[in-house]
Amino acid sequence: MNFVIEFYRSRDAEEATLDRVSLEAPTLRAALQGAAALFHSLAMPQIPDRLRISDEHGSELYAGPADGEYPV
């Protein structure tokens, strides 16, 4: 499945997108693990504090901290 991972900073009600990456992964959990790896390897202008994962149609599947922890 193709996922879109968006790294962003959130302040009050404002969001600033730092990077957006497409990622092929079999599950949402695998996409989140891939996002955690990208968090450490992408050269972004700032350190993101949040990430959003959407499917190829733009439906949001996950939004949370950019630390790569999978929600329980």
Backbone hydrogen bonds, N-H to C=O, Kabsch-Sander energy under -0.5 kcal/mol:
donor,donor_aa,acceptor,acceptor_aa,energy
3,F,1,M,-0.5
3,F,23,L,-3.3
4,V,54,S,-2.6
5,I,3,F,-0.5
5,I,21,V,-3.5
6,E,4,V,-0.5
6,E,52,R,-2.9
7,F,5,I,-0.5
7,F,19,D,-2.8
8,Y,50,R,-2.4
9,R,16,A,-2.3
11,R,14,E,-2.4
14,E,11,R,-2.7
16,A,9,R,-2.5
18,L,7,F,-3.0
19,D,7,F,-1.5
21,V,5,I,-2.9
23,L,3,F,-2.8
25,A,1,M,-2.6
25,A,23,L,-0.6
31,A,27,T,-2.0
32,L,28,L,-2.4
33,Q,29,R,-2.0
34,G,30,A,-2.3
35,A,31,A,-2.3
36,A,32,L,-2.0
37,A,33,Q,-1.8
38,L,34,G,-2.4
39,F,35,A,-2.3
40,H,36,A,-1.0
41,S,37,A,-0.9
41,S,38,L,-0.5
42,L,38,L,-2.7
44,M,42,L,-1.1
49,D,8,Y,-1.3
50,R,8,Y,-2.2
51,L,64,G,-2.5
52,R,6,E,-2.3
53,I,62,Y,-3.0
54,S,4,V,-2.4
55,D,59,S,-2.1
56,E,2,N,-0.7
58,G,55,D,-2.0
61,L,53,I,-3.3
62,Y,53,I,-1.7
64,G,51,L,-2.2
66,A,49,D,-1.3
68,G,65,P,-0.8
